[in-house]
Amino acid sequence: ALHCIGDLIARHPQNLDAIVRKLIGEEPHAEPALNAILRIILQTSDIQESIAADYVLKCFCE
């Protein structure tokens, strides 16, 4: 699923804006989607999940 998100935001300004504004979770514990992706990269023990989250971040930064 994360890899698909990366493909959706790659070089697509509207989708980039959407992910910047997207919150994950419910109030009062909602967090920005990009923070959640960074948290996955830094904290997961699943290498596949980490690689997929890294791909999303790479697509976002390009």
trRosetta pair geometry for C-beta under 8 A, 3 or more apart (Angstrom, degrees):
i j d omega theta_ij theta_ji phi_ij phi_ji
1 4 5.7 -53 -154 33 35 113
1 5 6.7 38 148 -21 65 101
1 52 7.8 69 63 167 54 145
2 5 5.5 -49 -153 32 38 114
2 6 6.6 43 149 -21 66 100
2 37 7.5 136 -141 -123 117 98
2 40 7.7 -152 -100 117 151 165
2 49 7.2 102 4 -152 148 61
2 52 3.6 104 77 145 124 112
2 53 5.5 -60 -168 -72 154 53
2 55 6.8 118 129 61 99 105
2 56 5.3 -87 -180 -38 92 124
3 6 5.5 -49 -155 32 36 116
3 7 6.7 37 148 -18 65 102
3 52 5.0 -81 -48 -137 80 97
3 55 5.7 14 -112 87 69 151
3 56 7.8 -118 -92 -55 27 83
4 7 5.6 -51 -150 35 36 112
4 8 6.4 37 151 -21 66 105
5 8 5.6 -55 -149 35 33 113
5 9 6.4 15 160 -8 67 108
5 19 7.3 109 -179 -101 110 132
5 56 5.3 9 96 -112 109 118
6 9 6.4 -68 -146 42 27 97
6 10 6.3 42 156 -43 65 102
6 52 7.5 -145 -16 -173 128 66
6 55 4.4 -43 -79 129 167 95
6 56 4.3 -119 -74 -90 90 53
6 58 7.1 26 -145 61 125 86
6 59 4.0 147 -163 -3 80 146
6 60 7.9 -87 -124 -29 71 75
7 10 5.8 -41 -146 9 30 118
7 59 7.3 -104 -58 -114 22 159
8 12 6.7 -78 161 48 51 149
8 15 5.1 -150 145 -165 87 154
9 12 5.9 -132 -152 53 28 101
9 15 4.6 -144 -103 120 60 112
9 16 5.3 106 -162 -79 97 64
9 19 5.6 -18 -96 -9 139 144
9 56 7.2 64 37 -155 133 76
9 59 5.2 112 82 127 97 118
9 60 5.9 -2 126 -84 142 68
10 59 4.2 -78 -77 -152 82 111
10 62 6.8 8 -139 66 78 127
11 62 7.2 -47 -55 107 79 107
12 15 4.2 29 105 27 117 115
12 16 6.4 161 86 -21 61 85
13 16 5.4 -54 -144 34 32 115
13 17 6.4 33 158 -19 66 103
14 17 5.8 -53 -153 35 32 111
14 18 6.5 34 149 -22 63 106
15 18 5.3 -49 -146 34 37 116
15 19 6.5 34 157 -17 67 101
16 19 6.2 -57 -150 36 30 104
16 20 6.6 33 151 -22 63 106
16 60 6.6 134 -131 -137 93 70
17 20 5.7 -55 -151 33 33 114
17 21 6.5 17 157 -8 66 111
18 21 6.1 -68 -150 44 30 102
18 22 6.1 42 153 -43 67 106
19 22 5.4 -41 -139 16 36 121
19 33 5.3 -108 -169 85 74 142
19 34 6.7 95 145 -56 96 88
19 60 6.9 -111 95 -105 144 115
20 32 7.7 -15 -172 -164 42 118
20 33 7.8 -107 -89 50 10 107
20 34 6.8 8 -114 -25 51 127
22 32 7.3 99 82 -159 58 59
22 33 4.1 25 88 -26 107 132
23 30 4.1 28 167 171 123 123
23 31 6.7 148 -156 71 77 21
23 32 6.2 -55 -104 -95 63 39
23 33 7.0 -126 -97 -38 14 76
24 30 6.6 153 71 -156 36 71
24 31 5.7 -27 58 64 91 75
24 32 7.5 28 11 128 88 12
24 33 5.4 112 -33 -94 106 63
24 36 4.6 10 36 -42 153 156
25 29 5.1 -84 150 105 138 86
25 30 4.5 -175 81 -106 90 51
25 31 6.0 46 25 14 128 76
26 29 6.4 35 73 52 60 89
26 30 6.2 -97 127 -62 6 90
27 30 5.3 -28 -75 -9 54 113
31 35 4.8 -101 162 82 110 129
31 36 5.6 133 94 -56 114 90
31 39 7.9 38 120 -14 155 142
32 35 4.5 92 66 3 87 105
32 36 7.2 -155 96 -7 47 85
33 36 5.5 -55 -152 34 36 114
33 37 6.5 36 151 -20 68 103
34 37 5.5 -49 -147 34 37 113
34 38 6.4 38 153 -17 66 103
34 57 7.8 102 -149 -105 85 83
34 60 7.0 132 -113 -157 110 169
35 38 5.7 -54 -149 39 33 110
35 39 6.2 37 151 -23 66 105
36 39 5.5 -51 -147 34 32 115
36 40 6.6 37 152 -22 63 100
37 40 5.7 -49 -153 30 33 113
37 41 6.7 34 150 -19 64 102
37 53 5.0 169 -164 -159 76 97
37 56 5.3 -112 -143 92 140 132
37 57 5.9 166 138 -61 127 92
38 41 5.6 -52 -151 34 36 113
38 42 6.2 20 157 -9 69 112
38 53 7.8 176 -70 163 17 122
38 57 7.1 94 -80 -90 69 132
39 42 6.0 -65 -143 46 29 102
39 43 5.5 -16 175 15 68 122
40 43 6.8 -76 -122 51 16 85
40 44 5.1 12 -169 -25 63 124
40 49 6.0 -111 -177 149 113 103
40 50 6.7 -171 143 -100 82 52
40 53 4.0 -177 97 -85 123 160
41 44 7.3 -12 -82 21 8 103
41 50 5.7 97 -131 -149 49 77
41 53 4.8 -145 -61 109 79 125
41 54 5.6 109 -114 -70 114 76
41 57 6.7 -4 -54 -17 147 145
44 49 4.8 -103 162 92 162 123
44 50 5.2 -162 73 -63 116 88
44 53 7.4 137 11 5 139 143
46 49 4.0 55 93 15 115 114
46 50 6.5 169 90 -15 60 85
47 50 5.5 -55 -147 37 33 115
47 51 6.3 35 155 -21 67 104
48 51 5.8 -52 -147 35 30 111
48 52 6.4 29 154 -17 64 107
49 52 5.7 -55 -147 38 31 111
49 53 6.3 29 155 -16 66 107
50 53 5.9 -56 -145 39 29 108
50 54 6.2 33 153 -22 63 108
51 54 5.6 -54 -148 36 30 115
51 55 6.5 37 150 -25 63 102
52 55 5.5 -48 -152 29 33 116
52 56 6.9 36 149 -19 63 99
53 56 5.6 -47 -154 30 38 113
53 57 6.6 36 149 -15 66 104
54 57 5.7 -55 -150 38 34 112
54 58 6.3 39 150 -22 66 105
55 58 5.5 -51 -146 35 32 114
55 59 6.4 31 155 -17 65 104
56 59 5.8 -56 -150 37 30 109
56 60 6.3 33 151 -22 64 107
57 60 5.5 -53 -148 35 32 115
57 61 6.3 24 157 -15 66 109
58 61 6.0 -62 -147 39 28 105
58 62 6.5 30 157 -29 64 107
59 62 6.0 -53 -145 25 30 112
